[in-house]
Amino acid sequence: MIDIESRKAQLTTRLRDLEARLRAIGAELESHQSRDWEDLATEREEDEVLETMGLTARQEMRRIAAALDRIETGDYGVCVRCGRAIAPERLDLLPDTPFCRDCAAGGRT
């Protein structure tokens, strides 16, 4: 059995953490203004890592927002592809997943 309220709180907390991370990444990216070529090259490499981290965070935020929407509509824990229940153990590991194990693996269509 899934405790929807605690899951909602967990997802909301994670969403806030990701929003804070994105703000920090943005501030770090804006702070890179070196005039020295070597420093600029190093900063550019760091920027690429930060941009990738930001992209990953935004993707997770979209998944969390979709999961929160499913909670609001009463569809949380139901596979969006096949309509079967998602195992609570899977939701414990991947609380924002929209798919049951079989559909995520491509087993059902």
Buried (B, 14 or more C-beta within 10 A) or exposed (E): EBEEEEBBEBBEEBBEEBEEBBEEBEEBBEEBEEEEEEEBEEBEEEBEEBEEBBEEBEEBBEBBEBBBEBBEEEBBBBBBBBEBEBEEEBBEEBBBBBBBBEBBEEEBE
